[in-house]
Amino acid sequence: MQQHHARQTVPVAQLYAILDREFKLRRPAACTTCAVPLPYWRKPPDDVSANWFIGTPRVCGHGCDIVIAEILAQLWTRYDIDRTPPKP
């Protein structure tokens, strides 16, 4: 039987900071222009998928789009976006 681990729920700004930090660690040194697209909430298609996705990264001759896809695949299993309204 497959075991599902609970995702950590974080604000969308924190999720972007995590994605951005991971990308900066892995980005090919030859590229100085690419950035991670912003994450956004979406209804999960099933019980095991995350509740977020990112915009499509632009195709990069240095392979940044591949690096971003790898980061997405890794972090998608770890985080969900917190949709709790902030307290006034």
PyMOL Python script that loads the backbone (N, CA, C, O; Angstrom):
from pymol import cmd

cmd.read_pdbstr("""\
ATOM      1  N   MET A   1       0.846  -1.188   0.000  1.00  0.00           N
ATOM      2  CA  MET A   1       0.000   0.000   0.000  1.00  0.00           C
ATOM      3  C   MET A   1       0.887   1.245   0.000  1.00  0.00           C
ATOM      4  O   MET A   1       1.870   1.318   0.737  1.00  0.00           O
ATOM      5  N   GLN A   2       0.534   2.211  -0.825  1.00  0.00           N
ATOM      6  CA  GLN A   2       1.315   3.446  -0.922  1.00  0.00           C
ATOM      7  C   GLN A   2       0.932   4.395   0.210  1.00  0.00           C
ATOM      8  O   GLN A   2      -0.247   4.591   0.504  1.00  0.00           O
ATOM      9  N   GLN A   3       1.949   4.976   0.836  1.00  0.00           N
ATOM     10  CA  GLN A   3       1.709   5.898   1.938  1.00  0.00           C
ATOM     11  C   GLN A   3       1.798   7.334   1.441  1.00  0.00           C
ATOM     12  O   GLN A   3       2.736   7.685   0.725  1.00  0.00           O
ATOM     13  N   HIS A   4       0.824   8.172   1.817  1.00  0.00           N
ATOM     14  CA  HIS A   4       0.814   9.570   1.408  1.00  0.00           C
ATOM     15  C   HIS A   4       1.242  10.429   2.588  1.00  0.00           C
ATOM     16  O   HIS A   4       0.717  10.292   3.693  1.00  0.00           O
ATOM     17  N   HIS A   5       2.189  11.304   2.347  1.00  0.00           N
ATOM     18  CA  HIS A   5       2.653  12.208   3.391  1.00  0.00           C
ATOM     19  C   HIS A   5       1.916  13.536   3.256  1.00  0.00           C
ATOM     20  O   HIS A   5       1.658  14.008   2.149  1.00  0.00           O
ATOM     21  N   ALA A   6       1.590  14.118   4.378  1.00  0.00           N
ATOM     22  CA  ALA A   6       0.892  15.399   4.366  1.00  0.00           C
ATOM     23  C   ALA A   6       1.826  16.491   3.848  1.00  0.00           C
ATOM     24  O   ALA A   6       3.011  16.532   4.180  1.00  0.00           O
ATOM     25  N   ARG A   7       1.267  17.357   3.040  1.00  0.00           N
ATOM     26  CA  ARG A   7       2.041  18.503   2.550  1.00  0.00           C
ATOM     27  C   ARG A   7       2.027  19.594   3.599  1.00  0.00           C
ATOM     28  O   ARG A   7       1.079  19.717   4.375  1.00  0.00           O
ATOM     29  N   GLN A   8       3.079  20.378   3.616  1.00  0.00           N
ATOM     30  CA  GLN A   8       3.119  21.553   4.479  1.00  0.00           C
ATOM     31  C   GLN A   8       2.320  22.657   3.794  1.00  0.00           C
ATOM     32  O   GLN A   8       2.524  22.922   2.609  1.00  0.00           O
ATOM     33  N   THR A   9       1.426  23.293   4.514  1.00  0.00           N
ATOM     34  CA  THR A   9       0.619  24.375   3.963  1.00  0.00           C
ATOM     35  C   THR A   9       1.315  25.695   4.256  1.00  0.00           C
ATOM     36  O   THR A   9       1.610  26.014   5.408  1.00  0.00           O
ATOM     37  N   VAL A  10       1.575  26.466   3.188  1.00  0.00           N
ATOM     38  CA  VAL A  10       2.308  27.723   3.316  1.00  0.00           C
ATOM     39  C   VAL A  10       1.596  28.819   2.527  1.00  0.00           C
ATOM     40  O   VAL A  10       0.870  28.521   1.579  1.00  0.00           O
ATOM     41  N   PRO A  11       1.795  30.088   2.908  1.00  0.00           N
ATOM     42  CA  PRO A  11       1.250  31.188   2.104  1.00  0.00           C
ATOM     43  C   PRO A  11       1.895  31.182   0.708  1.00  0.00           C
ATOM     44  O   PRO A  11       3.030  30.734   0.539  1.00  0.00           O
ATOM     45  N   VAL A  12       1.166  31.676  -0.266  1.00  0.00           N
ATOM     46  CA  VAL A  12       1.670  31.664  -1.643  1.00  0.00           C
ATOM     47  C   VAL A  12       2.999  32.425  -1.766  1.00  0.00           C
ATOM     48  O   VAL A  12       3.860  32.024  -2.548  1.00  0.00           O
ATOM     49  N   ALA A  13       3.176  33.502  -1.016  1.00  0.00           N
ATOM     50  CA  ALA A  13       4.435  34.252  -1.079  1.00  0.00           C
ATOM     51  C   ALA A  13       5.607  33.407  -0.577  1.00  0.00           C
ATOM     52  O   ALA A  13       6.711  33.477  -1.118  1.00  0.00           O
ATOM     53  N   GLN A  14       5.360  32.617   0.452  1.00  0.00           N
ATOM     54  CA  GLN A  14       6.418  31.744   0.970  1.00  0.00           C
ATOM     55  C   GLN A  14       6.739  30.642  -0.035  1.00  0.00           C
ATOM     56  O   GLN A  14       7.905  30.290  -0.218  1.00  0.00           O
ATOM     57  N   LEU A  15       5.720  30.101  -0.681  1.00  0.00           N
ATOM     58  CA  LEU A  15       5.949  29.076  -1.700  1.00  0.00           C
ATOM     59  C   LEU A  15       6.792  29.650  -2.833  1.00  0.00           C
ATOM     60  O   LEU A  15       7.718  28.994  -3.310  1.00  0.00           O
ATOM     61  N   TYR A  16       6.479  30.872  -3.268  1.00  0.00           N
ATOM     62  CA  TYR A  16       7.283  31.489  -4.327  1.00  0.00           C
ATOM     63  C   TYR A  16       8.730  31.661  -3.866  1.00  0.00           C
ATOM     64  O   TYR A  16       9.656  31.415  -4.639  1.00  0.00           O
ATOM     65  N   ALA A  17       8.933  32.079  -2.623  1.00  0.00           N
ATOM     66  CA  ALA A  17      10.295  32.255  -2.107  1.00  0.00           C
ATOM     67  C   ALA A  17      11.055  30.923  -2.123  1.00  0.00           C
ATOM     68  O   ALA A  17      12.245  30.891  -2.438  1.00  0.00           O
ATOM     69  N   ILE A  18      10.376  29.840  -1.789  1.00  0.00           N
ATOM     70  CA  ILE A  18      11.007  28.515  -1.814  1.00  0.00           C
ATOM     71  C   ILE A  18      11.366  28.128  -3.248  1.00  0.00           C
ATOM     72  O   ILE A  18      12.481  27.677  -3.512  1.00  0.00           O
ATOM     73  N   LEU A  19      10.428  28.303  -4.165  1.00  0.00           N
ATOM     74  CA  LEU A  19      10.690  27.998  -5.575  1.00  0.00           C
ATOM     75  C   LEU A  19      11.847  28.830  -6.115  1.00  0.00           C
ATOM     76  O   LEU A  19      12.731  28.310  -6.796  1.00  0.00           O
ATOM     77  N   ASP A  20      11.835  30.117  -5.809  1.00  0.00           N
ATOM     78  CA  ASP A  20      12.871  31.030  -6.290  1.00  0.00           C
ATOM     79  C   ASP A  20      14.246  30.645  -5.729  1.00  0.00           C
ATOM     80  O   ASP A  20      15.240  30.635  -6.455  1.00  0.00           O
ATOM     81  N   ARG A  21      14.288  30.331  -4.446  1.00  0.00           N
ATOM     82  CA  ARG A  21      15.564  29.940  -3.821  1.00  0.00           C
ATOM     83  C   ARG A  21      16.117  28.667  -4.472  1.00  0.00           C
ATOM     84  O   ARG A  21      17.305  28.593  -4.785  1.00  0.00           O
ATOM     85  N   GLU A  22      15.259  27.678  -4.671  1.00  0.00           N
ATOM     86  CA  GLU A  22      15.705  26.429  -5.297  1.00  0.00           C
ATOM     87  C   GLU A  22      16.196  26.668  -6.724  1.00  0.00           C
ATOM     88  O   GLU A  22      17.199  26.097  -7.151  1.00  0.00           O
ATOM     89  N   PHE A  23      15.473  27.523  -7.457  1.00  0.00           N
ATOM     90  CA  PHE A  23      15.887  27.806  -8.829  1.00  0.00           C
ATOM     91  C   PHE A  23      17.245  28.505  -8.857  1.00  0.00           C
ATOM     92  O   PHE A  23      18.098  28.162  -9.675  1.00  0.00           O
ATOM     93  N   LYS A  24      17.449  29.464  -7.987  1.00  0.00           N
ATOM     94  CA  LYS A  24      18.734  30.177  -7.955  1.00  0.00           C
ATOM     95  C   LYS A  24      19.889  29.244  -7.620  1.00  0.00           C
ATOM     96  O   LYS A  24      21.009  29.459  -8.084  1.00  0.00           O
ATOM     97  N   LEU A  25      19.635  28.213  -6.823  1.00  0.00           N
ATOM     98  CA  LEU A  25      20.677  27.238  -6.497  1.00  0.00           C
ATOM     99  C   LEU A  25      21.020  26.347  -7.688  1.00  0.00           C
ATOM    100  O   LEU A  25      22.157  25.894  -7.816  1.00  0.00           O
ATOM    101  N   ARG A  26      20.050  26.095  -8.551  1.00  0.00           N
ATOM    102  CA  ARG A  26      20.226  25.141  -9.657  1.00  0.00           C
ATOM    103  C   ARG A  26      20.328  25.768 -11.039  1.00  0.00           C
ATOM    104  O   ARG A  26      20.687  25.089 -12.001  1.00  0.00           O
ATOM    105  N   ARG A  27      20.020  27.043 -11.148  1.00  0.00           N
ATOM    106  CA  ARG A  27      20.006  27.702 -12.464  1.00  0.00           C
ATOM    107  C   ARG A  27      21.368  27.573 -13.141  1.00  0.00           C
ATOM    108  O   ARG A  27      22.400  27.760 -12.497  1.00  0.00           O
ATOM    109  N   PRO A  28      21.378  27.257 -14.431  1.00  0.00           N
ATOM    110  CA  PRO A  28      22.649  27.221 -15.154  1.00  0.00           C
ATOM    111  C   PRO A  28      23.341  28.585 -15.070  1.00  0.00           C
ATOM    112  O   PRO A  28      22.705  29.620 -15.267  1.00  0.00           O
ATOM    113  N   ALA A  29      24.622  28.581 -14.782  1.00  0.00           N
ATOM    114  CA  ALA A  29      25.379  29.825 -14.595  1.00  0.00           C
ATOM    115  C   ALA A  29      25.352  30.710 -15.832  1.00  0.00           C
ATOM    116  O   ALA A  29      25.469  31.931 -15.725  1.00  0.00           O
ATOM    117  N   ALA A  30      25.199  30.108 -17.002  1.00  0.00           N
ATOM    118  CA  ALA A  30      25.207  30.880 -18.245  1.00  0.00           C
ATOM    119  C   ALA A  30      23.965  31.742 -18.418  1.00  0.00           C
ATOM    120  O   ALA A  30      23.979  32.679 -19.217  1.00  0.00           O
ATOM    121  N   CYS A  31      22.892  31.449 -17.691  1.00  0.00           N
ATOM    122  CA  CYS A  31      21.651  32.208 -17.833  1.00  0.00           C
ATOM    123  C   CYS A  31      21.499  33.190 -16.679  1.00  0.00           C
ATOM    124  O   CYS A  31      21.643  32.832 -15.511  1.00  0.00           O
ATOM    125  N   THR A  32      21.211  34.414 -17.030  1.00  0.00           N
ATOM    126  CA  THR A  32      20.995  35.446 -16.009  1.00  0.00           C
ATOM    127  C   THR A  32      19.623  36.107 -16.139  1.00  0.00           C
ATOM    128  O   THR A  32      19.339  37.084 -15.446  1.00  0.00           O
ATOM    129  N   THR A  33      18.773  35.582 -17.022  1.00  0.00           N
ATOM    130  CA  THR A  33      17.499  36.255 -17.283  1.00  0.00           C
ATOM    131  C   THR A  33      16.256  35.497 -16.818  1.00  0.00           C
ATOM    132  O   THR A  33      15.221  36.118 -16.575  1.00  0.00           O
ATOM    133  N   CYS A  34      16.331  34.189 -16.692  1.00  0.00           N
ATOM    134  CA  CYS A  34      15.140  33.407 -16.349  1.00  0.00           C
ATOM    135  C   CYS A  34      14.769  33.556 -14.880  1.00  0.00           C
ATOM    136  O   CYS A  34      15.613  33.825 -14.026  1.00  0.00           O
ATOM    137  N   ALA A  35      13.483  33.373 -14.615  1.00  0.00           N
ATOM    138  CA  ALA A  35      12.947  33.390 -13.251  1.00  0.00           C
ATOM    139  C   ALA A  35      11.824  32.361 -13.177  1.00  0.00           C
ATOM    140  O   ALA A  35      11.247  31.980 -14.196  1.00  0.00           O
ATOM    141  N   VAL A  36      11.527  31.922 -11.973  1.00  0.00           N
ATOM    142  CA  VAL A  36      10.437  30.968 -11.769  1.00  0.00           C
ATOM    143  C   VAL A  36       9.108  31.711 -11.930  1.00  0.00           C
ATOM    144  O   VAL A  36       8.931  32.785 -11.354  1.00  0.00           O
ATOM    145  N   PRO A  37       8.183  31.160 -12.696  1.00  0.00           N
ATOM    146  CA  PRO A  37       6.851  31.771 -12.776  1.00  0.00           C
ATOM    147  C   PRO A  37       6.164  31.720 -11.408  1.00  0.00           C
ATOM    148  O   PRO A  37       6.458  30.850 -10.589  1.00  0.00           O
ATOM    149  N   LEU A  38       5.261  32.647 -11.177  1.00  0.00           N
ATOM    150  CA  LEU A  38       4.540  32.707  -9.905  1.00  0.00           C
ATOM    151  C   LEU A  38       3.624  31.494  -9.732  1.00  0.00           C
ATOM    152  O   LEU A  38       2.970  31.065 -10.682  1.00  0.00           O
ATOM    153  N   PRO A  39       3.580  30.947  -8.522  1.00  0.00           N
ATOM    154  CA  PRO A  39       2.631  29.868  -8.266  1.00  0.00           C
ATOM    155  C   PRO A  39       1.222  30.440  -8.093  1.00  0.00           C
ATOM    156  O   PRO A  39       1.055  31.588  -7.683  1.00  0.00           O
ATOM    157  N   TYR A  40       0.224  29.634  -8.407  1.00  0.00           N
ATOM    158  CA  TYR A  40      -1.159  30.053  -8.224  1.00  0.00           C
ATOM    159  C   TYR A  40      -1.983  28.859  -7.757  1.00  0.00           C
ATOM    160  O   TYR A  40      -1.649  27.709  -8.040  1.00  0.00           O
ATOM    161  N   TRP A  41      -3.078  29.155  -7.028  1.00  0.00           N
ATOM    162  CA  TRP A  41      -3.956  28.108  -6.529  1.00  0.00           C
ATOM    163  C   TRP A  41      -4.768  27.541  -7.673  1.00  0.00           C
ATOM    164  O   TRP A  41      -5.155  28.248  -8.604  1.00  0.00           O
ATOM    165  N   ARG A  42      -5.013  26.253  -7.580  1.00  0.00           N
ATOM    166  CA  ARG A  42      -5.950  25.589  -8.481  1.00  0.00           C
ATOM    167  C   ARG A  42      -6.537  24.413  -7.733  1.00  0.00           C
ATOM    168  O   ARG A  42      -5.895  23.845  -6.849  1.00  0.00           O
ATOM    169  N   LYS A  43      -7.737  24.055  -8.080  1.00  0.00           N
ATOM    170  CA  LYS A  43      -8.378  22.906  -7.433  1.00  0.00           C
ATOM    171  C   LYS A  43      -7.602  21.647  -7.825  1.00  0.00           C
ATOM    172  O   LYS A  43      -7.389  21.389  -9.009  1.00  0.00           O
ATOM    173  N   PRO A  44      -7.180  20.864  -6.825  1.00  0.00           N
ATOM    174  CA  PRO A  44      -6.443  19.640  -7.161  1.00  0.00           C
ATOM    175  C   PRO A  44      -7.311  18.686  -7.988  1.00  0.00           C
ATOM    176  O   PRO A  44      -8.495  18.518  -7.693  1.00  0.00           O
ATOM    177  N   PRO A  45      -6.740  18.069  -9.008  1.00  0.00           N
ATOM    178  CA  PRO A  45      -7.517  17.165  -9.847  1.00  0.00           C
ATOM    179  C   PRO A  45      -7.852  15.837  -9.166  1.00  0.00           C
ATOM    180  O   PRO A  45      -8.732  15.105  -9.620  1.00  0.00           O
ATOM    181  N   ASP A  46      -7.140  15.529  -8.065  1.00  0.00           N
ATOM    182  CA  ASP A  46      -7.395  14.280  -7.344  1.00  0.00           C
ATOM    183  C   ASP A  46      -6.916  14.431  -5.903  1.00  0.00           C
ATOM    184  O   ASP A  46      -6.460  15.504  -5.505  1.00  0.00           O
ATOM    185  N   ASP A  47      -7.018  13.370  -5.132  1.00  0.00           N
ATOM    186  CA  ASP A  47      -6.686  13.425  -3.709  1.00  0.00           C
ATOM    187  C   ASP A  47      -5.191  13.469  -3.411  1.00  0.00           C
ATOM    188  O   ASP A  47      -4.804  13.770  -2.282  1.00  0.00           O
ATOM    189  N   VAL A  48      -4.356  13.181  -4.380  1.00  0.00           N
ATOM    190  CA  VAL A  48      -2.913  13.133  -4.124  1.00  0.00           C
ATOM    191  C   VAL A  48      -2.141  14.296  -4.747  1.00  0.00           C
ATOM    192  O   VAL A  48      -0.936  14.417  -4.528  1.00  0.00           O
ATOM    193  N   SER A  49      -2.803  15.138  -5.504  1.00  0.00           N
ATOM    194  CA  SER A  49      -2.129  16.255  -6.172  1.00  0.00           C
ATOM    195  C   SER A  49      -2.131  17.518  -5.314  1.00  0.00           C
ATOM    196  O   SER A  49      -3.000  17.706  -4.464  1.00  0.00           O
ATOM    197  N   ALA A  50      -1.151  18.371  -5.551  1.00  0.00           N
ATOM    198  CA  ALA A  50      -1.061  19.652  -4.852  1.00  0.00           C
ATOM    199  C   ALA A  50      -2.166  20.587  -5.320  1.00  0.00           C
ATOM    200  O   ALA A  50      -2.780  20.367  -6.364  1.00  0.00           O
ATOM    201  N   ASN A  51      -2.414  21.640  -4.530  1.00  0.00           N
ATOM    202  CA  ASN A  51      -3.462  22.607  -4.874  1.00  0.00           C
ATOM    203  C   ASN A  51      -2.891  23.834  -5.574  1.00  0.00           C
ATOM    204  O   ASN A  51      -3.496  24.905  -5.534  1.00  0.00           O
ATOM    205  N   TRP A  52      -1.735  23.689  -6.213  1.00  0.00           N
ATOM    206  CA  TRP A  52      -1.111  24.823  -6.888  1.00  0.00           C
ATOM    207  C   TRP A  52      -0.389  24.358  -8.141  1.00  0.00           C
ATOM    208  O   TRP A  52      -0.114  23.174  -8.337  1.00  0.00           O
ATOM    209  N   PHE A  53      -0.097  25.331  -8.967  1.00  0.00           N
ATOM    210  CA  PHE A  53       0.677  25.106 -10.184  1.00  0.00           C
ATOM    211  C   PHE A  53       1.439  26.388 -10.453  1.00  0.00           C
ATOM    212  O   PHE A  53       1.270  27.370  -9.732  1.00  0.00           O
ATOM    213  N   ILE A  54       2.270  26.394 -11.473  1.00  0.00           N
ATOM    214  CA  ILE A  54       2.968  27.622 -11.868  1.00  0.00           C
ATOM    215  C   ILE A  54       2.674  27.889 -13.339  1.00  0.00           C
ATOM    216  O   ILE A  54       2.264  26.997 -14.081  1.00  0.00           O
ATOM    217  N   GLY A  55       2.894  29.137 -13.739  1.00  0.00           N
ATOM    218  CA  GLY A  55       2.769  29.466 -15.148  1.00  0.00           C
ATOM    219  C   GLY A  55       3.834  28.718 -15.945  1.00  0.00           C
ATOM    220  O   GLY A  55       4.797  28.206 -15.373  1.00  0.00           O
ATOM    221  N   THR A  56       3.665  28.655 -17.241  1.00  0.00           N
ATOM    222  CA  THR A  56       4.622  27.956 -18.098  1.00  0.00           C
ATOM    223  C   THR A  56       5.911  28.757 -18.212  1.00  0.00           C
ATOM    224  O   THR A  56       5.887  29.913 -18.636  1.00  0.00           O
ATOM    225  N   PRO A  57       7.043  28.149 -17.834  1.00  0.00           N
ATOM    226  CA  PRO A  57       8.304  28.880 -17.985  1.00  0.00           C
ATOM    227  C   PRO A  57       8.649  29.010 -19.466  1.00  0.00           C
ATOM    228  O   PRO A  57       8.289  28.155 -20.276  1.00  0.00           O
ATOM    229  N   ARG A  58       9.346  30.082 -19.807  1.00  0.00           N
ATOM    230  CA  ARG A  58       9.736  30.258 -21.213  1.00  0.00           C
ATOM    231  C   ARG A  58      10.831  29.259 -21.558  1.00  0.00           C
ATOM    232  O   ARG A  58      11.627  28.880 -20.699  1.00  0.00           O
ATOM    233  N   VAL A  59      10.868  28.840 -22.807  1.00  0.00           N
ATOM    234  CA  VAL A  59      11.906  27.921 -23.264  1.00  0.00           C
ATOM    235  C   VAL A  59      13.241  28.649 -23.217  1.00  0.00           C
ATOM    236  O   VAL A  59      13.366  29.770 -23.711  1.00  0.00           O
ATOM    237  N   CYS A  60      14.237  28.002 -22.620  1.00  0.00           N
ATOM    238  CA  CYS A  60      15.548  28.630 -22.444  1.00  0.00           C
ATOM    239  C   CYS A  60      16.623  27.752 -23.075  1.00  0.00           C
ATOM    240  O   CYS A  60      16.659  26.542 -22.852  1.00  0.00           O
ATOM    241  N   GLY A  61      17.479  28.357 -23.847  1.00  0.00           N
ATOM    242  CA  GLY A  61      18.580  27.640 -24.483  1.00  0.00           C
ATOM    243  C   GLY A  61      19.571  27.055 -23.498  1.00  0.00           C
ATOM    244  O   GLY A  61      20.357  26.176 -23.853  1.00  0.00           O
ATOM    245  N   HIS A  62      19.542  27.531 -22.272  1.00  0.00           N
ATOM    246  CA  HIS A  62      20.456  27.022 -21.236  1.00  0.00           C
ATOM    247  C   HIS A  62      19.808  25.918 -20.411  1.00  0.00           C
ATOM    248  O   HIS A  62      20.465  25.321 -19.557  1.00  0.00           O
ATOM    249  N   GLY A  63      18.532  25.637 -20.653  1.00  0.00           N
ATOM    250  CA  GLY A  63      17.849  24.550 -19.962  1.00  0.00           C
ATOM    251  C   GLY A  63      17.128  24.950 -18.694  1.00  0.00           C
ATOM    252  O   GLY A  63      16.751  24.081 -17.907  1.00  0.00           O
ATOM    253  N   CYS A  64      16.924  26.243 -18.469  1.00  0.00           N
ATOM    254  CA  CYS A  64      16.231  26.684 -17.254  1.00  0.00           C
ATOM    255  C   CYS A  64      14.826  26.114 -17.163  1.00  0.00           C
ATOM    256  O   CYS A  64      14.363  25.796 -16.068  1.00  0.00           O
ATOM    257  N   ASP A  65      14.138  25.979 -18.295  1.00  0.00           N
ATOM    258  CA  ASP A  65      12.785  25.435 -18.278  1.00  0.00           C
ATOM    259  C   ASP A  65      12.780  23.990 -17.768  1.00  0.00           C
ATOM    260  O   ASP A  65      11.826  23.574 -17.111  1.00  0.00           O
ATOM    261  N   ILE A  66      13.812  23.237 -18.057  1.00  0.00           N
ATOM    262  CA  ILE A  66      13.935  21.864 -17.568  1.00  0.00           C
ATOM    263  C   ILE A  66      14.207  21.861 -16.065  1.00  0.00           C
ATOM    264  O   ILE A  66      13.637  21.062 -15.321  1.00  0.00           O
ATOM    265  N   VAL A  67      15.083  22.764 -15.630  1.00  0.00           N
ATOM    266  CA  VAL A  67      15.394  22.882 -14.203  1.00  0.00           C
ATOM    267  C   VAL A  67      14.129  23.233 -13.421  1.00  0.00           C
ATOM    268  O   VAL A  67      13.874  22.660 -12.362  1.00  0.00           O
ATOM    269  N   ILE A  68      13.340  24.170 -13.939  1.00  0.00           N
ATOM    270  CA  ILE A  68      12.095  24.570 -13.268  1.00  0.00           C
ATOM    271  C   ILE A  68      11.126  23.394 -13.203  1.00  0.00           C
ATOM    272  O   ILE A  68      10.469  23.196 -12.180  1.00  0.00           O
ATOM    273  N   ALA A  69      11.024  22.614 -14.270  1.00  0.00           N
ATOM    274  CA  ALA A  69      10.141  21.440 -14.264  1.00  0.00           C
ATOM    275  C   ALA A  69      10.587  20.423 -13.207  1.00  0.00           C
ATOM    276  O   ALA A  69       9.749  19.812 -12.543  1.00  0.00           O
ATOM    277  N   GLU A  70      11.892  20.242 -13.051  1.00  0.00           N
ATOM    278  CA  GLU A  70      12.406  19.313 -12.045  1.00  0.00           C
ATOM    279  C   GLU A  70      12.101  19.813 -10.626  1.00  0.00           C
ATOM    280  O   GLU A  70      11.730  19.028  -9.753  1.00  0.00           O
ATOM    281  N   ILE A  71      12.259  21.114 -10.407  1.00  0.00           N
ATOM    282  CA  ILE A  71      11.948  21.695  -9.099  1.00  0.00           C
ATOM    283  C   ILE A  71      10.457  21.544  -8.804  1.00  0.00           C
ATOM    284  O   ILE A  71      10.074  21.179  -7.693  1.00  0.00           O
ATOM    285  N   LEU A  72       9.628  21.821  -9.790  1.00  0.00           N
ATOM    286  CA  LEU A  72       8.180  21.675  -9.635  1.00  0.00           C
ATOM    287  C   LEU A  72       7.827  20.242  -9.236  1.00  0.00           C
ATOM    288  O   LEU A  72       7.048  20.030  -8.307  1.00  0.00           O
ATOM    289  N   ALA A  73       8.394  19.266  -9.930  1.00  0.00           N
ATOM    290  CA  ALA A  73       8.114  17.864  -9.632  1.00  0.00           C
ATOM    291  C   ALA A  73       8.520  17.501  -8.206  1.00  0.00           C
ATOM    292  O   ALA A  73       7.838  16.719  -7.544  1.00  0.00           O
ATOM    293  N   GLN A  74       9.615  18.061  -7.739  1.00  0.00           N
ATOM    294  CA  GLN A  74      10.097  17.765  -6.394  1.00  0.00           C
ATOM    295  C   GLN A  74       9.236  18.447  -5.324  1.00  0.00           C
ATOM    296  O   GLN A  74       8.835  17.810  -4.351  1.00  0.00           O
ATOM    297  N   LEU A  75       8.957  19.735  -5.507  1.00  0.00           N
ATOM    298  CA  LEU A  75       8.268  20.498  -4.462  1.00  0.00           C
ATOM    299  C   LEU A  75       6.757  20.325  -4.468  1.00  0.00           C
ATOM    300  O   LEU A  75       6.098  20.612  -3.469  1.00  0.00           O
ATOM    301  N   TRP A  76       6.208  19.864  -5.569  1.00  0.00           N
ATOM    302  CA  TRP A  76       4.773  19.656  -5.677  1.00  0.00           C
ATOM    303  C   TRP A  76       4.281  18.658  -4.647  1.00  0.00           C
ATOM    304  O   TRP A  76       3.130  18.721  -4.213  1.00  0.00           O
ATOM    305  N   THR A  77       5.155  17.733  -4.252  1.00  0.00           N
ATOM    306  CA  THR A  77       4.765  16.715  -3.274  1.00  0.00           C
ATOM    307  C   THR A  77       4.912  17.195  -1.834  1.00  0.00           C
ATOM    308  O   THR A  77       4.474  16.512  -0.909  1.00  0.00           O
ATOM    309  N   ARG A  78       5.520  18.359  -1.636  1.00  0.00           N
ATOM    310  CA  ARG A  78       5.830  18.831  -0.286  1.00  0.00           C
ATOM    311  C   ARG A  78       4.954  19.965   0.227  1.00  0.00           C
ATOM    312  O   ARG A  78       4.818  20.135   1.438  1.00  0.00           O
ATOM    313  N   TYR A  79       4.355  20.748  -0.675  1.00  0.00           N
ATOM    314  CA  TYR A  79       3.667  21.971  -0.254  1.00  0.00           C
ATOM    315  C   TYR A  79       2.278  22.099  -0.864  1.00  0.00           C
ATOM    316  O   TYR A  79       2.014  21.629  -1.970  1.00  0.00           O
ATOM    317  N   ASP A  80       1.400  22.749  -0.109  1.00  0.00           N
ATOM    318  CA  ASP A  80       0.099  23.221  -0.582  1.00  0.00           C
ATOM    319  C   ASP A  80       0.015  24.703  -0.239  1.00  0.00           C
ATOM    320  O   ASP A  80       0.676  25.174   0.686  1.00  0.00           O
ATOM    321  N   ILE A  81      -0.800  25.428  -0.987  1.00  0.00           N
ATOM    322  CA  ILE A  81      -1.009  26.852  -0.718  1.00  0.00           C
ATOM    323  C   ILE A  81      -2.090  26.996   0.359  1.00  0.00           C
ATOM    324  O   ILE A  81      -3.138  26.352   0.299  1.00  0.00           O
ATOM    325  N   ASP A  82      -1.814  27.847   1.332  1.00  0.00           N
ATOM    326  CA  ASP A  82      -2.778  28.155   2.393  1.00  0.00           C
ATOM    327  C   ASP A  82      -3.762  29.184   1.851  1.00  0.00           C
ATOM    328  O   ASP A  82      -3.368  30.275   1.441  1.00  0.00           O
ATOM    329  N   ARG A  83      -5.025  28.835   1.850  1.00  0.00           N
ATOM    330  CA  ARG A  83      -6.063  29.757   1.358  1.00  0.00           C
ATOM    331  C   ARG A  83      -6.856  30.369   2.496  1.00  0.00           C
ATOM    332  O   ARG A  83      -7.905  30.968   2.262  1.00  0.00           O
ATOM    333  N   THR A  84      -6.380  30.231   3.715  1.00  0.00           N
ATOM    334  CA  THR A  84      -7.070  30.824   4.862  1.00  0.00           C
ATOM    335  C   THR A  84      -6.982  32.340   4.767  1.00  0.00           C
ATOM    336  O   THR A  84      -5.881  32.874   4.635  1.00  0.00           O
ATOM    337  N   PRO A  85      -8.105  33.051   4.830  1.00  0.00           N
ATOM    338  CA  PRO A  85      -8.046  34.514   4.748  1.00  0.00           C
ATOM    339  C   PRO A  85      -7.242  35.080   5.934  1.00  0.00           C
ATOM    340  O   PRO A  85      -7.353  34.582   7.054  1.00  0.00           O
ATOM    341  N   PRO A  86      -6.441  36.112   5.681  1.00  0.00           N
ATOM    342  CA  PRO A  86      -5.684  36.723   6.785  1.00  0.00           C
ATOM    343  C   PRO A  86      -6.623  37.345   7.805  1.00  0.00           C
ATOM    344  O   PRO A  86      -7.695  37.842   7.460  1.00  0.00           O
ATOM    345  N   LYS A  87      -6.211  37.312   9.050  1.00  0.00           N
ATOM    346  CA  LYS A  87      -7.028  37.921  10.114  1.00  0.00           C
ATOM    347  C   LYS A  87      -6.850  39.422  10.095  1.00  0.00           C
ATOM    348  O   LYS A  87      -5.740  39.919   9.907  1.00  0.00           O
ATOM    349  N   PRO A  88      -7.961  40.161  10.293  1.00  0.00           N
ATOM    350  CA  PRO A  88      -7.873  41.637  10.259  1.00  0.00           C
ATOM    351  C   PRO A  88      -7.127  42.205  11.453  1.00  0.00           C
ATOM    352  O   PRO A  88      -6.973  43.422  11.563  1.00  0.00           O
TER     353      PRO A  88
END
""", "prot")
cmd.dss("prot")
cmd.show_as("cartoon", "prot")
cmd.util.cbc("prot")
cmd.orient("prot")
